[in-house]
């Protein structure tokens, strides 16, 4: 018997069976949940549990919210509270639920040319980067991270302009690679930073300010506004990610011994 051919056929049949799952759940989410690798361990458990296929669109949070507001997905999983609440008030989303949190950090070259590791507030860290004119790579994509970055510059009373400041319009993983190439600074969520720690030489140089808190929420697309969405399945996913099983998967997900996200549901 040709065992290679046998296992190929078995694998093909299994894939076909999976593709023919009774239902499909469509979700738009931020690149940080995807780049961190979390969804690759969280979502398959839900798929197998419910015999469904989960189609994920990983983009910046701003775009993920717009996709959801158009009814092109069934739920969203994002991290930009102020923007989320605006869409909820407009009637696009319901059942907004806290799932997990981590924080934002500023990473840069080990040499730390702007000396931000010696300051105690994020406002001062950004001011030091601006004064040093060291390259700063911004997401520039209306993502949750980009929204947070713009908020931080504004709160610090600073306007980042000049050749040293670049808006790349890329996902978090790509931004970390670009920042590494430029030996500059960037703001990143902790989860993606940990996931990419072995792929880039960047170091965490500023952390710990309360302004850097980074909560994630999941929301169902409102079936009253978009009747065609799979609201029942979206509710099942929300229930799953905040269940003891879902929260344990999130808590147990680590890279090189470091925890990327912390459960935010109360049991």
MARBA-3410 file (N, C-alpha, C, O; in Angstrom, 1 decimal):
267
0.8,-1.2,0.0,0.0,0.0,0.0,0.9,1.3,0.0,1.9,1.3,0.7 ~ 0.5,2.2,-0.8,1.2,3.5,-0.8,0.7,4.4,0.3,-0.4,5.0,0.2 ~ 1.4,4.4,1.4,1.0,5.0,2.6,0.9,6.6,2.5,0.1,7.2,3.0 ~ 1.9,7.1,1.7,1.9,8.5,1.4,0.6,8.9,0.8,-0.1,9.9,1.2 ~ 0.2,8.2,-0.2,-1.1,8.5,-1.0,-2.3,8.3,0.0,-3.2,9.0,-0.1
-2.2,7.2,0.8,-3.3,7.0,1.8,-3.6,8.1,2.7,-4.7,8.6,2.9 ~ -2.5,8.6,3.3,-2.6,9.7,4.3,-3.0,11.0,3.6,-3.7,11.8,4.2 ~ -2.6,11.2,2.4,-3.0,12.3,1.6,-4.5,12.4,1.4,-5.1,13.4,1.6 ~ -5.0,11.2,1.0,-6.5,11.1,0.8,-7.2,11.3,2.1,-8.3,12.0,2.1 ~ -6.7,10.7,3.2,-7.4,10.8,4.5,-7.4,12.3,4.9,-8.5,12.8,5.3
-6.3,13.0,4.7,-6.2,14.4,5.1,-7.1,15.2,4.2,-7.8,16.2,4.7 ~ -7.2,14.9,2.9,-8.1,15.6,2.0,-9.6,15.5,2.4,-10.3,16.4,2.4 ~ -9.9,14.2,2.8,-11.3,14.0,3.2,-11.6,14.7,4.5,-12.7,15.3,4.7 ~ -10.7,14.8,5.5,-10.9,15.5,6.7,-11.1,17.0,6.4,-11.9,17.6,7.0 ~ -10.2,17.5,5.5,-10.4,18.9,5.2,-11.7,19.2,4.5,-12.3,20.3,4.8
-12.1,18.3,3.7,-13.4,18.5,3.0,-14.6,18.5,4.0,-15.5,19.3,3.9 ~ -14.5,17.6,5.0,-15.5,17.5,6.0,-15.5,18.8,6.8,-16.6,19.3,7.2 ~ -14.3,19.3,7.1,-14.2,20.6,7.9,-14.8,21.7,7.1,-15.6,22.6,7.7 ~ -14.5,21.8,5.8,-15.0,22.9,5.0,-16.5,22.8,4.8,-17.2,23.8,4.6 ~ -17.1,21.6,5.0,-18.5,21.4,4.8,-19.3,21.5,6.2,-20.4,21.1,6.3
-18.6,22.1,7.2,-19.2,22.4,8.5,-20.5,23.1,8.2,-20.7,23.9,7.3 ~ -21.5,22.9,9.1,-22.8,23.4,8.9,-22.9,24.9,8.9,-23.7,25.5,8.1 ~ -22.1,25.6,9.7,-22.2,27.0,9.8,-20.8,27.7,9.7,-19.8,27.0,9.9 ~ -20.8,28.9,9.3,-19.6,29.7,9.2,-19.8,31.0,10.1,-20.8,31.7,9.9 ~ -18.8,31.2,10.9,-18.8,32.4,11.8,-17.7,33.4,11.2,-16.6,33.0,11.1
-18.1,34.6,10.9,-17.2,35.6,10.4,-16.8,36.6,11.4,-17.7,37.2,12.1 ~ -15.5,36.8,11.6,-15.1,37.7,12.6,-14.0,38.7,12.1,-13.1,38.2,11.4 ~ -14.1,39.9,12.4,-13.0,40.9,12.1,-12.3,41.2,13.4,-13.0,41.3,14.4 ~ -11.0,41.3,13.3,-10.3,41.5,14.6,-9.0,42.3,14.3,-8.6,42.5,13.1 ~ -8.4,42.7,15.3,-7.1,43.5,15.2,-5.9,42.5,14.9,-6.0,41.3,15.2
-4.9,43.1,14.3,-3.8,42.2,13.9,-3.0,41.7,15.1,-2.3,40.7,15.0 ~ -3.2,42.4,16.3,-2.4,41.9,17.5,-2.9,40.6,18.0,-2.1,39.8,18.4 ~ -4.2,40.3,17.8,-4.7,39.0,18.3,-4.2,37.9,17.3,-4.0,36.8,17.7 ~ -4.0,38.3,16.0,-3.5,37.3,15.0,-2.0,37.2,15.1,-1.5,36.1,15.2 ~ -1.3,38.3,15.1,0.2,38.3,15.1,0.7,37.6,16.4,1.8,37.0,16.4
0.0,37.7,17.5,0.4,37.1,18.8,0.3,35.6,18.7,1.0,34.9,19.5 ~ -0.5,35.1,17.8,-0.7,33.7,17.8,-1.8,33.2,18.6,-2.1,32.0,18.6 ~ -2.5,34.0,19.4,-3.5,33.6,20.3,-4.7,32.9,19.6,-5.2,31.9,20.0 ~ -5.2,33.5,18.5,-6.3,33.0,17.8,-6.1,31.6,17.2,-7.0,30.8,17.1 ~ -4.8,31.3,16.9,-4.5,30.0,16.4,-4.7,28.9,17.4,-4.8,27.7,17.1
-4.7,29.2,18.7,-4.9,28.2,19.8,-6.4,28.3,20.3,-6.9,27.4,20.8 ~ -6.9,29.5,20.3,-8.2,29.8,20.9,-9.4,29.3,19.9,-10.3,28.6,20.3 ~ -9.3,29.8,18.7,-10.4,29.5,17.8,-10.7,28.1,17.4,-11.8,27.7,17.3 ~ -9.6,27.2,17.2,-9.9,25.8,16.8,-10.7,25.1,17.9,-11.4,24.2,17.5 ~ -10.5,25.4,19.1,-11.3,24.8,20.2,-12.8,25.1,20.0,-13.6,24.2,20.1
-13.1,26.3,19.7,-14.5,26.7,19.4,-15.0,26.0,18.2,-16.2,25.6,18.2 ~ -14.2,26.0,17.1,-14.6,25.3,15.9,-15.0,23.9,16.1,-16.0,23.4,15.6 ~ -14.1,23.1,16.8,-14.4,21.7,17.0,-15.6,21.5,17.9,-16.4,20.6,17.7 ~ -15.7,22.4,18.9,-16.8,22.3,19.9,-18.2,22.4,19.2,-19.1,21.8,19.7 ~ -18.2,23.3,18.2,-19.5,23.6,17.6,-19.7,23.2,16.1,-20.7,23.4,15.5
-18.6,22.4,15.6,-18.7,21.9,14.2,-18.9,23.1,13.2,-19.8,23.0,12.4 ~ -18.1,24.1,13.4,-18.3,25.3,12.5,-16.9,25.7,12.0,-15.9,25.2,12.4 ~ -16.9,26.6,11.0,-15.7,27.2,10.5,-15.7,28.7,10.9,-16.7,29.4,10.7 ~ -14.6,29.1,11.4,-14.4,30.5,11.8,-13.5,31.2,10.8,-12.3,31.0,10.8 ~ -14.1,32.1,10.1,-13.3,32.9,9.1,-12.9,34.2,9.7,-13.8,35.0,10.2
-11.6,34.5,9.8,-11.1,35.7,10.5,-10.5,36.7,9.5,-9.7,36.3,8.6 ~ -10.9,37.9,9.7,-10.2,39.0,8.9,-9.4,39.8,9.9,-10.0,40.5,10.8 ~ -8.1,39.8,9.9,-7.2,40.5,10.8,-6.7,41.8,10.2,-5.9,41.7,9.2 ~ -7.2,42.9,10.7,-6.8,44.2,10.2,-6.6,45.1,11.3,-6.7,44.7,12.5 ~ -6.4,46.4,11.1,-6.4,47.4,12.2,-7.7,47.5,12.8,-8.8,47.3,12.1
-7.8,47.8,14.1,-9.1,47.9,14.8,-10.1,48.8,14.1,-11.3,48.5,14.0 ~ -9.6,50.0,13.6,-10.5,50.9,12.9,-11.2,50.3,11.7,-12.4,50.4,11.5 ~ -10.4,49.5,10.9,-11.0,48.8,9.8,-11.9,47.7,10.2,-12.9,47.4,9.6 ~ -11.5,47.0,11.3,-12.3,45.9,11.8,-13.6,46.4,12.2,-14.7,45.7,12.0 ~ -13.7,47.5,12.9,-15.0,48.1,13.3,-15.8,48.5,12.1,-17.0,48.3,12.1
-15.2,49.1,11.1,-15.9,49.5,9.9,-16.5,48.3,9.2,-17.6,48.4,8.7 ~ -15.7,47.3,9.1,-16.2,46.0,8.4,-17.5,45.5,9.2,-18.4,45.1,8.5 ~ -17.4,45.5,10.5,-18.5,45.1,11.3,-19.7,46.0,11.1,-20.8,45.5,11.1 ~ -19.5,47.3,11.1,-20.6,48.2,11.0,-21.3,48.1,9.6,-22.4,48.6,9.5 ~ -20.6,47.5,8.6,-21.3,47.3,7.3,-22.0,46.0,7.3,-22.6,45.7,6.3
-21.9,45.2,8.4,-22.5,43.9,8.4,-21.8,42.8,7.6,-22.4,41.8,7.2 ~ -20.5,43.0,7.3,-19.8,42.1,6.5,-19.2,40.9,7.4,-18.6,40.0,6.8 ~ -19.3,41.0,8.7,-18.9,39.9,9.6,-20.0,39.8,10.7,-21.0,40.6,10.7 ~ -19.9,38.8,11.5,-20.9,38.5,12.5,-20.5,39.1,13.9,-21.3,39.4,14.7 ~ -19.2,39.2,14.1,-18.7,39.8,15.4,-17.4,40.4,15.2,-16.7,40.2,14.2
-16.9,41.3,16.1,-15.6,41.9,16.1,-14.9,41.7,17.5,-15.6,41.6,18.5 ~ -13.6,41.6,17.4,-12.8,41.4,18.6,-11.6,42.4,18.5,-10.7,42.2,17.8 ~ -11.7,43.5,19.3,-10.9,44.6,19.1,-10.4,45.3,20.4,-10.8,44.8,21.5 ~ -9.6,46.3,20.3,-9.0,47.0,21.4,-8.9,48.5,21.3,-7.8,49.1,21.3 ~ -10.1,49.1,21.1,-10.1,50.6,21.1,-11.4,51.1,21.7,-12.4,51.4,21.0
-11.5,51.1,23.1,-12.7,51.3,23.8,-13.5,52.5,23.3,-14.7,52.4,23.2 ~ -12.9,53.7,23.1,-13.6,54.9,22.8,-14.3,54.7,21.4,-15.5,55.1,21.3 ~ -13.6,54.1,20.5,-14.2,53.9,19.1,-15.3,52.8,19.2,-16.3,53.0,18.5 ~ -15.1,51.8,20.0,-16.1,50.7,20.1,-17.4,51.3,20.6,-18.4,51.0,20.1 ~ -17.3,52.2,21.7,-18.5,52.7,22.3,-19.3,53.6,21.3,-20.5,53.6,21.4
-18.6,54.3,20.4,-19.3,55.1,19.4,-20.1,54.3,18.5,-21.2,54.6,18.2 ~ -19.5,53.1,18.1,-20.3,52.2,17.2,-21.4,51.6,17.9,-22.5,51.4,17.3 ~ -21.3,51.3,19.2,-22.4,50.7,20.0,-23.5,51.7,20.1,-24.7,51.4,19.9 ~ -23.2,53.0,20.3,-24.2,54.0,20.4,-24.9,54.2,19.1,-26.1,54.6,19.1 ~ -24.2,54.0,18.0,-24.9,54.1,16.7,-25.7,52.9,16.3,-26.4,52.9,15.3
-25.7,51.9,17.2,-26.5,50.7,16.9,-25.9,49.6,16.1,-26.7,48.7,15.7 ~ -24.6,49.7,15.8,-24.0,48.7,15.0,-23.7,47.4,15.7,-23.7,46.3,15.2 ~ -23.3,47.5,17.0,-22.9,46.3,17.8,-23.7,46.2,19.1,-24.1,47.2,19.7 ~ -23.8,45.0,19.6,-24.4,44.8,20.9,-23.6,43.7,21.6,-22.7,43.1,21.1 ~ -24.0,43.5,22.9,-23.3,42.5,23.7,-21.8,42.7,23.9,-21.0,41.8,23.9
-21.4,44.0,24.0,-20.0,44.3,24.2,-19.5,43.7,25.5,-20.0,44.0,26.6 ~ -18.5,42.8,25.4,-18.0,42.1,26.6,-16.5,42.1,26.7,-15.8,41.9,25.7 ~ -16.0,42.4,27.9,-14.6,42.4,28.2,-14.0,41.0,28.1,-14.6,40.1,28.7 ~ -12.9,40.8,27.4,-12.4,39.4,27.3,-11.0,39.3,28.0,-10.8,38.3,28.7 ~ -10.1,40.3,27.7,-8.8,40.1,28.2,-8.1,41.5,28.2,-8.7,42.5,27.6
-6.9,41.6,28.7,-6.2,42.8,28.6,-4.7,42.6,28.7,-4.2,41.5,29.1 ~ -3.9,43.5,28.2,-2.5,43.6,28.5,-2.1,45.1,28.5,-2.9,45.9,29.0 ~ -0.9,45.4,28.0,-0.6,46.8,28.0,0.2,47.1,26.8,0.7,46.3,26.1 ~ 0.4,48.4,26.5,1.3,48.9,25.4,2.6,49.2,26.0,2.8,49.5,27.2 ~ 3.6,49.0,25.2,5.0,49.3,25.6,5.7,50.1,24.4,5.2,50.0,23.3
6.7,50.8,24.7,7.5,51.4,23.7,8.8,50.6,23.6,9.5,50.4,24.5 ~ 9.1,50.2,22.4,10.3,49.4,22.1,11.2,50.2,21.2,10.8,51.1,20.5 ~ 12.5,49.8,21.3,13.5,50.5,20.5,14.8,49.8,20.6,14.9,48.7,21.1 ~ 15.9,50.4,20.0,17.2,49.7,20.0,17.8,49.7,21.4,17.5,50.5,22.3 ~ 18.6,48.7,21.7,19.2,48.5,23.0,20.0,49.7,23.4,20.2,50.0,24.6
20.6,50.5,22.4,21.4,51.7,22.7,20.5,52.8,23.3,21.1,53.7,23.9 ~ 19.2,52.8,23.0,18.3,53.7,23.5,18.8,55.2,23.4,19.0,55.9,24.3 ~ 18.9,55.6,22.1,19.5,57.0,21.9,18.7,58.1,22.5,19.3,59.2,22.8 ~ 17.4,57.9,22.7,16.6,59.0,23.3,16.5,58.9,24.8,16.0,59.7,25.5 ~ 17.2,57.8,25.4,17.2,57.6,26.8,15.9,57.6,27.5,15.7,58.1,28.6
14.9,56.9,26.8,13.6,56.9,27.4,13.5,55.9,28.6,12.5,55.9,29.4 ~ 14.4,55.0,28.7,14.4,54.0,29.8,14.6,54.7,31.2,14.4,54.1,32.2 ~ 15.0,55.9,31.1,15.4,56.6,32.4,14.2,57.5,32.9,14.3,58.2,33.9 ~ 13.1,57.6,32.1,12.0,58.5,32.5,10.9,57.7,33.1,10.9,56.5,33.0 ~ 10.0,58.5,33.8,9.0,57.8,34.6,7.6,57.9,34.1,6.7,57.3,34.6
7.4,58.7,33.0,6.1,58.9,32.4,6.1,58.8,30.9,7.1,59.2,30.3 ~ 5.1,58.3,30.3,5.0,58.1,28.9,5.1,59.5,28.2,5.7,59.5,27.1 ~ 4.6,60.5,28.7,4.7,61.9,28.1,6.1,62.3,27.9,6.5,62.8,26.9 ~ 6.9,62.0,29.0,8.4,62.3,28.9,9.1,61.5,27.9,10.0,61.9,27.3 ~ 8.7,60.2,27.8,9.3,59.3,26.9,9.1,59.8,25.4,10.1,59.8,24.6
7.9,60.2,25.1,7.6,60.7,23.8,8.3,62.0,23.5,8.8,62.2,22.4 ~ 8.4,62.8,24.5,9.1,64.1,24.4,10.6,63.9,24.1,11.2,64.5,23.2 ~ 11.2,62.9,24.8,12.6,62.6,24.6,12.8,62.0,23.2,13.9,62.4,22.6 ~ 11.9,61.2,22.6,12.0,60.7,21.3,12.0,61.8,20.3,12.8,61.9,19.3 ~ 11.0,62.7,20.5,10.8,63.9,19.6,12.1,64.8,19.6,12.5,65.2,18.5
12.6,65.1,20.7,13.8,65.9,20.8,15.0,65.3,20.2,15.9,66.0,19.7 ~ 15.1,64.0,20.3,16.3,63.3,19.8,16.2,63.1,18.3,17.2,62.8,17.7 ~ 15.0,63.2,17.8,14.7,63.0,16.3,15.1,61.6,15.9,15.4,61.3,14.7 ~ 15.1,60.7,16.8,15.3,59.3,16.5,14.1,58.8,15.7,13.0,59.1,16.1 ~ 14.3,57.9,14.7,13.1,57.4,14.0,12.1,56.8,14.9,12.3,56.0,15.8
10.8,57.2,14.6,9.7,56.6,15.2,8.7,56.1,14.1,8.3,56.9,13.3 ~ 8.4,54.8,14.2,7.6,54.2,13.2,6.2,54.0,13.7,6.0,53.3,14.7 ~ 5.2,54.8,13.1,3.8,54.7,13.5,3.1,53.7,12.7,3.4,53.5,11.5 ~ 2.1,53.0,13.3,1.2,52.1,12.5,0.6,52.9,11.4,0.6,52.4,10.2 ~ 0.0,54.1,11.7,-0.6,54.9,10.6,-1.7,54.2,9.9,-2.0,54.5,8.7
-2.4,53.3,10.6,-3.5,52.5,9.9,-4.8,52.6,10.6,-5.7,51.8,10.3 ~ -5.0,53.5,11.5,-6.3,53.6,12.3,-6.6,52.4,13.1,-7.7,52.1,13.4 ~ -5.5,51.7,13.5,-5.7,50.5,14.3,-5.9,50.9,15.8,-5.7,52.1,16.1 ~ -6.1,50.0,16.7,-6.2,50.3,18.1,-4.9,50.9,18.6,-4.9,51.8,19.4 ~ -3.8,50.3,18.2,-2.5,50.8,18.6,-2.2,52.2,18.0,-1.7,53.1,18.7
-2.6,52.5,16.8,-2.5,53.8,16.2,-3.3,54.8,16.9,-2.9,55.9,17.2 ~ -4.5,54.4,17.2,-5.4,55.4,18.0,-4.8,55.7,19.3,-4.8,56.9,19.8 ~ -4.3,54.7,20.0,-3.6,54.9,21.3,-2.4,55.8,21.2,-2.2,56.8,21.9 ~ -1.6,55.6,20.1,-0.4,56.4,19.9,-0.8,57.9,19.7,-0.2,58.8,20.3 ~ -1.8,58.1,18.8,-2.2,59.5,18.6,-2.7,60.2,19.8,-2.5,61.3,20.1
-3.4,59.4,20.6,-4.0,59.9,21.9,-2.8,60.3,22.9,-2.9,61.3,23.5 ~ -1.8,59.5,22.9,-0.7,59.7,23.8,0.1,61.0,23.4,0.5,61.8,24.2 ~ 0.4,61.2,22.1,1.0,62.4,21.6,0.2,63.6,22.0,0.7,64.6,22.4 ~ -1.1,63.5,21.8,-2.0,64.6,22.1,-2.0,65.0,23.5,-2.0,66.1,23.9 ~ -2.1,63.9,24.4,-2.1,64.2,25.8,-0.8,64.8,26.3,-0.7,65.5,27.3
0.3,64.4,25.6,1.6,65.0,26.0,1.8,66.4,25.4,2.8,67.1,25.7 ~ 0.8,66.9,24.6,0.9,68.2,24.0,2.0,68.3,22.9,2.6,69.4,22.7 ~ 2.2,67.2,22.2,3.3,67.1,21.2,2.7,66.8,19.8,1.7,66.1,19.7 ~ 3.3,67.3,18.8,3.0,67.0,17.4,4.2,66.4,16.7,5.1,67.1,16.4 ~ 4.1,65.1,16.5,5.2,64.4,15.8,5.2,64.7,14.3,4.5,64.1,13.6
6.1,65.5,13.9,6.3,65.8,12.4,7.8,65.9,12.1,8.6,66.2,12.9 ~ 8.1,65.6,10.9,9.5,65.6,10.4,9.9,64.3,9.8,9.1,63.3,9.8 ~ 11.1,64.2,9.3,11.6,63.0,8.6,11.7,61.9,9.6,11.7,60.7,9.1 ~ 11.9,62.2,10.8,12.1,61.1,11.8,10.9,60.3,12.1,10.9,59.2,12.6 ~ 9.7,60.9,11.8,8.4,60.3,12.1,7.8,59.7,10.8,7.6,60.5,9.9
7.5,58.4,10.8,7.0,57.8,9.6,5.8,57.0,9.9,5.8,56.2,10.8 ~ 4.7,57.2,9.1,3.5,56.3,9.2,3.6,55.3,8.1,3.5,55.6,7.0 ~ 3.7,54.0,8.6,3.9,52.9,7.6,2.7,52.3,7.1,2.7,51.6,6.0 ~ 1.5,52.4,7.8,0.3,51.8,7.3,0.4,50.3,7.3,-0.2,49.6,6.4 ~ 1.0,49.7,8.3,1.2,48.2,8.3,0.7,47.6,9.6,0.4,48.4,10.6
0.6,46.3,9.6,0.2,45.6,10.9,1.3,45.6,11.9,2.4,46.0,11.6 ~ 1.0,45.2,13.1,2.0,45.3,14.2,3.2,44.5,13.9,4.3,45.0,14.2 ~ 3.1,43.3,13.4,4.3,42.5,13.2,5.2,43.1,12.2,6.5,43.2,12.4 ~ 4.6,43.7,11.1,5.4,44.3,10.1,6.1,45.6,10.6,7.2,45.9,10.3 ~ 5.4,46.3,11.5,5.9,47.5,12.1,7.1,47.2,12.9,8.1,48.0,12.9
7.1,46.1,13.7,8.2,45.8,14.5,9.5,45.5,13.6,10.6,45.8,14.0 ~ 9.2,44.8,12.5,10.4,44.5,11.6,10.9,45.8,11.0,12.2,46.0,10.9 ~ 10.1,46.7,10.6,10.5,48.0,10.0,11.3,48.8,11.1,12.3,49.4,10.8 ~ 10.7,48.8,12.3,11.4,49.6,13.4,12.8,49.0,13.7,13.7,49.7,14.0 ~ 12.8,47.7,13.6,14.1,47.0,13.9,15.1,47.4,12.8,16.3,47.7,13.1
14.7,47.4,11.5,15.6,47.8,10.4,16.0,49.2,10.6,17.2,49.5,10.3 ~ 15.2,50.1,11.0,15.5,51.5,11.2,16.2,51.8,12.5,16.7,52.9,12.7 ~ 16.2,50.8,13.4,16.8,51.0,14.7,16.1,52.2,15.4,16.8,53.1,15.9 ~ 14.8,52.3,15.3,14.0,53.4,15.9,13.1,52.9,17.0,13.4,51.8,17.6 ~ 12.1,53.7,17.3,11.1,53.4,18.3,9.8,53.1,17.7,9.5,53.6,16.6
8.9,52.4,18.5,7.5,52.3,18.1,6.7,51.9,19.3,7.3,51.4,20.3 ~ 5.4,52.2,19.3,4.5,51.7,20.3,3.9,50.4,19.8,3.4,50.3,18.7 ~ 3.9,49.4,20.7,3.3,48.1,20.4,2.5,47.5,21.6,2.8,47.8,22.7 ~ 1.6,46.7,21.2,0.9,45.9,22.3,1.9,44.9,22.8,2.7,44.4,22.1 ~ 1.7,44.6,24.1,2.7,43.6,24.8,2.6,42.2,24.1,3.7,41.6,24.0
1.4,41.8,23.7,1.3,40.5,23.1,2.2,40.3,21.9,2.9,39.3,21.8 ~ 2.1,41.2,21.0,2.9,41.1,19.7,4.4,41.3,20.0,5.2,40.7,19.4 ~ 4.7,42.2,21.0,6.1,42.4,21.4,6.7,41.0,21.8,7.8,40.7,21.5 ~ 6.0,40.3,22.7,6.5,39.1,23.2,6.6,38.0,22.1,7.6,37.3,22.0 ~ 5.6,38.0,21.2,5.6,37.0,20.1,6.8,37.3,19.2,7.3,36.3,18.6
7.2,38.5,19.0,8.3,38.9,18.1,9.6,39.1,18.7,10.6,39.4,18.1 ~ 9.7,38.8,20.0,10.9,39.1,20.7,12.1,38.3,20.2,13.3,38.8,20.2 ~ 11.9,37.1,19.7,13.0,36.3,19.1,13.2,36.6,17.6,14.2,36.1,17.0 ~ 12.4,37.5,17.0,12.6,37.8,15.6,13.2,39.2,15.3,13.7,39.4,14.2 ~ 13.2,40.0,16.3,13.8,41.4,16.2,14.7,41.6,17.4,14.7,41.0,18.4
15.6,42.6,17.2,16.5,43.0,18.3,16.0,44.1,19.2,16.7,44.5,20.2 ~ 14.8,44.5,19.0,14.2,45.6,19.8,14.0,45.2,21.2,13.7,44.1,21.5 ~ 14.2,46.2,22.1,14.0,45.9,23.6,12.8,46.8,24.1,12.6,47.9,23.6 ~ 12.2,46.3,25.1,11.2,47.1,25.8,11.9,48.2,26.6,12.7,47.9,27.5 ~ 11.7,49.5,26.2,12.5,50.5,26.9,11.6,51.4,27.8,12.1,52.1,28.7
10.3,51.4,27.5,9.4,52.1,28.4,8.1,51.3,28.6,7.5,50.8,27.7 ~ 7.7,51.2,29.9,6.5,50.4,30.2,6.0,50.9,31.6,6.7,51.6,32.3 ~ 4.8,50.5,31.9,4.3,50.6,33.3,3.4,51.8,33.6,2.8,51.9,34.6 ~ 3.3,52.8,32.6,2.4,53.9,32.8,1.0,53.5,32.7,0.6,52.7,31.8 ~ 0.1,53.9,33.6,-1.3,53.5,33.6,-2.0,53.9,32.3,-3.0,53.3,31.9
-1.5,54.9,31.6,-2.1,55.3,30.3,-1.9,54.3,29.2,-2.5,54.4,28.2 ~ -1.1,53.3,29.5,-0.7,52.3,28.5,-1.6,51.0,28.6,-1.4,50.0,28.0 ~ -2.6,51.1,29.5,-3.5,49.9,29.7,-4.2,49.6,28.3,-4.6,50.5,27.6 ~ -4.4,48.3,28.0,-4.9,47.9,26.7,-5.9,46.8,26.8,-5.6,45.6,26.8 ~ -7.2,47.1,27.0,-8.3,46.1,27.1,-8.8,45.7,25.7,-8.9,46.5,24.8
-9.2,44.4,25.7,-9.8,43.9,24.5,-11.3,43.5,24.7,-11.6,42.9,25.8 ~ -12.2,43.8,23.8,-13.6,43.5,23.9,-14.1,42.7,22.7,-13.5,42.9,21.6 ~ -15.1,41.9,22.8,-15.7,41.3,21.7,-17.2,41.8,21.7,-17.8,42.0,22.7 ~ -17.7,42.0,20.4,-19.0,42.5,20.3,-19.7,41.8,19.1,-19.1,41.5,18.1 ~ -21.0,41.5,19.2,-21.8,41.0,18.2,-22.3,42.1,17.3,-22.7,43.1,17.7
-22.3,41.8,16.0,-23.0,42.8,15.0,-24.5,42.7,15.3,-25.1,41.6,15.4 ~ -25.1,43.9,15.4,-26.5,44.0,15.8,-27.4,43.4,14.7,-27.5,44.0,13.6 ~ -28.1,42.4,15.0,-29.0,41.8,14.0,-30.2,42.7,13.7,-30.9,42.5,12.6 ~ -30.5,43.6,14.5,-31.6,44.6,14.3,-31.2,45.5,13.2,-32.0,46.0,12.4 ~ -29.9,45.8,13.1,-29.4,46.7,12.0,-29.0,45.9,10.8,-29.1,46.4,9.7
-28.5,44.7,11.0,-28.0,43.8,9.9,-28.6,42.5,10.1,-28.0,41.6,10.7 ~ -29.9,42.3,9.6,-30.6,41.0,9.9,-30.0,39.8,9.3,-30.3,38.7,9.8 ~ -29.1,39.9,8.4,-28.5,38.7,7.8,-27.4,38.0,8.6,-26.9,36.9,8.3 ~ -26.9,38.7,9.6,-25.7,38.2,10.4,-26.1,37.0,11.2,-27.3,36.8,11.5 ~ -25.1,36.2,11.5,-25.3,35.0,12.3,-25.2,35.3,13.8,-24.2,35.1,14.4
-26.2,35.9,14.4,-26.2,36.4,15.7,-26.1,35.3,16.7,-25.4,35.4,17.7 ~ -26.8,34.2,16.5,-26.8,33.1,17.4,-25.4,32.5,17.6,-25.0,32.2,18.7 ~ -24.7,32.4,16.5,-23.3,31.8,16.6,-22.4,32.8,17.2,-21.4,32.5,17.9 ~ -22.6,34.1,16.9,-21.8,35.2,17.5,-21.9,35.1,19.0,-20.9,35.3,19.8 ~ -23.2,34.9,19.5,-23.4,34.8,21.0,-22.7,33.6,21.6,-22.1,33.7,22.7
-22.6,32.5,20.8,-21.9,31.3,21.3,-20.4,31.6,21.4,-19.8,31.2,22.4 ~ -19.9,32.4,20.5,-18.4,32.7,20.6,-18.2,33.6,21.8,-17.2,33.4,22.5 ~ -19.0,34.6,21.9,-18.8,35.5,23.1,-18.9,34.7,24.4,-18.0,34.9,25.3 ~ -19.8,33.8,24.5,-20.0,33.0,25.7,-18.8,32.1,25.9,-18.3,31.9,27.0 ~ -18.2,31.6,24.8,-17.0,30.7,24.9,-15.8,31.5,25.3,-15.1,31.0,26.2
-15.5,32.6,24.8,-14.2,33.3,25.1,-14.2,33.8,26.6,-13.2,34.0,27.1 ~ -15.4,34.0,27.1,-15.5,34.5,28.5,-15.8,33.3,29.5,-15.9,33.6,30.7 ~ -15.9,32.1,29.0,-16.2,31.0,29.8,-14.9,30.6,30.5,-13.8,31.1,30.2 ~ -15.0,29.7,31.5,-13.8,29.3,32.2,-12.8,28.6,31.3,-11.6,28.8,31.4 ~ -13.3,27.9,30.3,-12.5,27.2,29.3,-11.7,28.2,28.5,-10.5,28.2,28.3
-12.5,29.2,27.9,-11.9,30.2,27.0,-10.9,31.1,27.8,-9.8,31.4,27.3 ~ -11.2,31.5,29.0,-10.3,32.3,29.8,-9.1,31.6,30.2,-8.0,32.2,30.3 ~ -9.2,30.3,30.4,-8.0,29.5,30.8,-7.1,29.4,29.6,-5.8,29.4,29.8 ~ -7.6,29.2,28.4,-6.8,29.2,27.2,-6.0,30.5,27.0,-4.8,30.5,26.7 ~ -6.7,31.6,27.3,-6.0,32.9,27.2,-4.9,33.0,28.3,-3.8,33.5,28.0
-5.3,32.6,29.5,-4.3,32.7,30.6,-3.1,31.8,30.4,-2.0,32.2,30.8 ~ -3.3,30.7,29.8,-2.2,29.7,29.6,-1.4,30.0,28.4,-0.3,29.3,28.2 ~ -1.8,30.9,27.5,-1.1,31.1,26.3,0.2,31.9,26.6,0.1,33.1,27.0 ~ 1.3,31.3,26.4,2.6,32.0,26.7,3.6,31.8,25.5,3.5,30.9,24.8 ~ 4.6,32.7,25.5,5.7,32.6,24.5,7.0,32.8,25.4,7.1,33.8,26.1
7.8,31.8,25.3,9.1,31.8,26.0,8.8,32.1,27.5,9.6,32.8,28.2 ~ 7.8,31.5,28.0,7.5,31.6,29.5,6.7,32.9,29.9,6.4,33.1,31.0 ~ 6.5,33.8,28.9,5.8,35.0,29.2,4.4,35.0,28.8,4.0,34.6,27.7 ~ 3.5,35.5,29.7,2.1,35.6,29.4,1.8,36.8,28.5,2.2,37.9,28.8 ~ 1.0,36.6,27.4,0.7,37.6,26.5,-0.5,38.4,26.8,-0.6,39.6,26.6
-1.5,37.7,27.4,-2.8,38.4,27.7,-3.3,37.9,29.0,-2.9,36.8,29.5 ~ -4.1,38.7,29.7,-4.7,38.3,31.0,-6.2,38.3,30.9,-6.8,39.3,30.4 ~ -6.8,37.3,31.4,-8.3,37.1,31.4,-9.0,38.3,32.0,-8.5,38.8,33.1 ~ -10.1,38.8,31.5,-10.8,39.9,32.0,-12.2,39.6,32.4,-13.0,40.6,32.7 ~ -12.7,38.4,32.3,-14.0,38.0,32.6,-14.1,37.5,34.0,-13.2,36.9,34.5
-15.1,37.9,34.7,-15.3,37.6,36.2,-16.1,36.3,36.3,-17.2,36.1,35.8 ~ -15.5,35.3,37.0,-16.2,34.0,37.3,-16.4,33.8,38.8,-17.0,32.8,39.2
END
